[in-house]
Amino acid sequence: MLKFEYRSGIMHANDLFCTAAFSPKEKSKYYTSTTQGDRTLNKIMKIAIFGAGVAGLSAAVELVDRGHTVEIYEKRKILGGKVSVWKDSDGDSIESGLHIIFGGYEQLQRYMKRVGAEDNYQWKEHALIYAEENGTQSFFRKANLPSPWAEVVGGMRTDLLTFWDKISLVKGLYPAITGNEAYFRSQDSMTYSEWHRRKGASEHSLQRLWRAIALAMNFIEPNVISARPMITIFNYFGLNYTATKFAFFCKNPGDSMIEPMRQYIQSKGGRIFVDAKLNRFELNSDDSIKEAVLKDGHKIEADAYISALPVHNIKKILPVQWLTHKYFRNLHEFVGSPVANCQLWFDRKITDTDNLMFSQSTIFATFADVSITCAEDFQKGMGSATGGSVMSLVLAPAHQLMDMPNEVITELVIKDIHNRFPKSRDAKLLKSTIVKIPQSVYKAVPDVDKFRPNQISPIKNFFLAGDYTDQHYLASMEGAALSGKLVAEKLLSRFGN
Ligand SMILES: Cc1cc2nc3c(=O)[nH]c(=O)nc-3n(C[C@H](O)[C@H](O)[C@H](O)COP(=O)(O)OP(=O)(O)OC[C@H]3O[C@@H](n4cnc5c(N)ncnc54)[C@H](O)[C@@H]3O)c2cc1C
């Protein structure tokens, strides 16, 4: 077995820093050239996928299901990319970020079902819950009516907004509810704040309701995010009753989703290599890929190559010859959103809310007590959990946090936690962790959407997958899953499969 072929489940933090390499025998065994002619005739292709996030794994699921030879090469020692989870030295699960599945994530749910993980997530009460000062909460619950009346009536009943906010929103958001794709595209040149104000919706509702939604969606403020993704989501969620439901993974995204995907891919003959960083491509005279070269010098030959790397990684390793294509130059228009995730272990429960929570004027935008929401992980007797709350909090906007020491960030988080959860003032903090991601999802700022690339590139054997590529969702697990499906379909269709 290859030393760095991925076989086990969730990784331990200490494993993340191990190095591994091919022995010469292993190298010759697994890194042989493809017999392209025969493969093309049989329509069975060897496809190399770089990056084992949701996009790369989804593409692999599609391709192994169609009988193709799939090899995945992942830079890190763990799979999952932005949804990766690892164990620290106490045995606690550390998440790259708190992750929620929405009711509208149809493709992701299909993949969960296909890999036998359909029971690995749980739906929560259908409500937006805002944690207010001193332990109170405000709610936005949909009414039990068909959409859009469910949202309109639910909005009129919410205690989050004033009467004037509600009237202004019904009037202001009407174009979003009735708009079509062409309308949404035409609104991409302005920020959401500008759009909101132009429509006469109240300033108070912008700060009270939508700021937290913008931060949750893209980790940036409403005066930075483009109007387009916000109003697209209003339309989608305003017309589909179940789209706004939240589900949490029963354990964590690693155990509940990534691990079943890995098992499925390998059970169908797919191979997964970790500690295998793509470094560059060697080209043929027509600029197509001759071979991919890993950081340690190993060469990979395949019939087709899929990059499922984040956009900031792939743009660094594009051959200069390819930059004559606008398609590749456009990738330089994308900039990653910084974000951080903080986990806090308390010696007692500081909340009993079994759902996602939002808040305003706090260092965290969305959060949950995962000892309650993720019922099979973070429990008493597991790692540091003693039966108390384990808060997982997404910190956004986070540009100012990237260079701040973790102790300082934790102090700021605790201050806001004390303010929102009075029971925490008497609780003992047992442990805290912070994961910083300086470039997470791409910033959905005005005029960037048009640069999202199709999964088919101008290079005949090179394809792109990833949450930033062109599909109808913003960067998200669903967007990544859709990109994986699209890249597989388009690749096979280009090769006549
Ligand atoms: C804090 C946080 C919270 C989030 N919450 C949610 C949520 O609640 N719901 C939701 O839907 N989405 C959420 N997201 C977004 C979601 O995680 C991403 O949109 C999605 O996981 C991206 O998947 P991907 O496969 O496109 O990219 P990635 O997950 O980034 O995967 C890319 C992979 O490529 C690998 N790689 C990079 N360079 C190389 C190289 N040179 N060679 C080989 N491999 C390489 C990386 O290590 C990584 O594994 C959240 C993100 C963050 C950061």
Ligand as a Chemical Component Dictionary entry (heavy atoms), coordinates in Angstrom:
data_LIG
# 
_chem_comp.id                   LIG 
_chem_comp.type                 NON-POLYMER 
_chem_comp.pdbx_formal_charge   0 
_chem_comp.three_letter_code    LIG 
# 
loop_
_chem_comp_atom.comp_id 
_chem_comp_atom.atom_id 
_chem_comp_atom.alt_atom_id 
_chem_comp_atom.type_symbol 
_chem_comp_atom.charge 
_chem_comp_atom.model_Cartn_x 
_chem_comp_atom.model_Cartn_y 
_chem_comp_atom.model_Cartn_z 
_chem_comp_atom.pdbx_ordinal 
LIG C1  C1  C 0 -15.861 28.976 8.424  1  
LIG C2  C2  C 0 -16.656 28.454 7.256  2  
LIG C3  C3  C 0 -17.999 28.165 7.411  3  
LIG C4  C4  C 0 -18.745 27.732 6.317  4  
LIG N1  N1  N 0 -20.064 27.404 6.500  5  
LIG C5  C5  C 0 -20.767 26.893 5.476  6  
LIG C6  C6  C 0 -22.094 26.436 5.682  7  
LIG O1  O1  O 0 -22.645 26.499 6.785  8  
LIG N2  N2  N 0 -22.762 25.910 4.608  9  
LIG C7  C7  C 0 -22.194 25.824 3.363  10 
LIG O2  O2  O 0 -22.838 25.337 2.435  11 
LIG N3  N3  N 0 -20.929 26.241 3.143  12 
LIG C8  C8  C 0 -20.201 26.775 4.161  13 
LIG N4  N4  N 0 -18.910 27.176 3.962  14 
LIG C9  C9  C 0 -18.362 27.151 2.582  15 
LIG C10 C10 C 0 -17.921 25.754 2.167  16 
LIG O3  O3  O 0 -17.098 25.193 3.145  17 
LIG C11 C11 C 0 -17.137 25.838 0.863  18 
LIG O4  O4  O 0 -17.850 26.604 -0.086 19 
LIG C12 C12 C 0 -16.887 24.466 0.237  20 
LIG O5  O5  O 0 -16.521 23.520 1.215  21 
LIG C13 C13 C 0 -15.773 24.590 -0.814 22 
LIG O6  O6  O 0 -15.478 23.328 -1.372 23 
LIG P1  P1  P 0 -14.427 23.193 -2.552 24 
LIG O7  O7  O 0 -14.254 21.754 -2.772 25 
LIG O8  O8  O 0 -14.825 24.059 -3.684 26 
LIG O9  O9  O 0 -13.057 23.850 -1.990 27 
LIG P2  P2  P 0 -12.153 23.447 -0.755 28 
LIG O10 O10 O 0 -12.980 22.943 0.356  29 
LIG O11 O11 O 0 -11.289 24.627 -0.477 30 
LIG O12 O12 O 0 -11.251 22.237 -1.280 31 
LIG C14 C14 C 0 -10.091 22.435 -2.043 32 
LIG C15 C15 C 0 -9.071  21.360 -1.711 33 
LIG O13 O13 O 0 -7.923  21.541 -2.538 34 
LIG C16 C16 C 0 -6.768  21.269 -1.757 35 
LIG N5  N5  N 0 -5.612  21.889 -2.407 36 
LIG C17 C17 C 0 -5.252  23.199 -2.431 37 
LIG N6  N6  N 0 -4.119  23.351 -3.147 38 
LIG C18 C18 C 0 -3.766  22.111 -3.583 39 
LIG C19 C19 C 0 -2.690  21.626 -4.402 40 
LIG N7  N7  N 0 -1.776  22.467 -4.915 41 
LIG N8  N8  N 0 -2.630  20.298 -4.666 42 
LIG C20 C20 C 0 -3.573  19.425 -4.179 43 
LIG N9  N9  N 0 -4.596  19.850 -3.391 44 
LIG C21 C21 C 0 -4.701  21.176 -3.112 45 
LIG C22 C22 C 0 -7.130  21.878 -0.412 46 
LIG O14 O14 O 0 -6.278  21.396 0.619  47 
LIG C23 C23 C 0 -8.574  21.441 -0.273 48 
LIG O15 O15 O 0 -8.687  20.179 0.337  49 
LIG C24 C24 C 0 -18.136 27.608 5.036  50 
LIG C25 C25 C 0 -16.779 27.894 4.879  51 
LIG C26 C26 C 0 -16.035 28.304 5.971  52 
LIG C27 C27 C 0 -14.585 28.600 5.772  53 
# 
loop_
_chem_comp_bond.comp_id 
_chem_comp_bond.atom_id_1 
_chem_comp_bond.atom_id_2 
_chem_comp_bond.value_order 
_chem_comp_bond.pdbx_ordinal 
LIG C1  C2  SING 1  
LIG C2  C3  SING 2  
LIG C2  C26 DOUB 3  
LIG C3  C4  DOUB 4  
LIG C4  N1  SING 5  
LIG C4  C24 SING 6  
LIG N1  C5  DOUB 7  
LIG C5  C6  SING 8  
LIG C5  C8  SING 9  
LIG C6  O1  DOUB 10 
LIG C6  N2  SING 11 
LIG N2  C7  SING 12 
LIG C7  O2  DOUB 13 
LIG C7  N3  SING 14 
LIG N3  C8  DOUB 15 
LIG C8  N4  SING 16 
LIG N4  C9  SING 17 
LIG N4  C24 SING 18 
LIG C9  C10 SING 19 
LIG C10 O3  SING 20 
LIG C10 C11 SING 21 
LIG C11 O4  SING 22 
LIG C11 C12 SING 23 
LIG C12 O5  SING 24 
LIG C12 C13 SING 25 
LIG C13 O6  SING 26 
LIG O6  P1  SING 27 
LIG P1  O7  DOUB 28 
LIG P1  O8  SING 29 
LIG P1  O9  SING 30 
LIG O9  P2  SING 31 
LIG P2  O10 DOUB 32 
LIG P2  O11 SING 33 
LIG P2  O12 SING 34 
LIG O12 C14 SING 35 
LIG C14 C15 SING 36 
LIG C15 O13 SING 37 
LIG C15 C23 SING 38 
LIG O13 C16 SING 39 
LIG C16 N5  SING 40 
LIG C16 C22 SING 41 
LIG N5  C17 SING 42 
LIG N5  C21 SING 43 
LIG C17 N6  DOUB 44 
LIG N6  C18 SING 45 
LIG C18 C19 SING 46 
LIG C18 C21 DOUB 47 
LIG C19 N7  SING 48 
LIG C19 N8  DOUB 49 
LIG N8  C20 SING 50 
LIG C20 N9  DOUB 51 
LIG N9  C21 SING 52 
LIG C22 O14 SING 53 
LIG C22 C23 SING 54 
LIG C23 O15 SING 55 
LIG C24 C25 DOUB 56 
LIG C25 C26 SING 57 
LIG C26 C27 SING 58 
# 
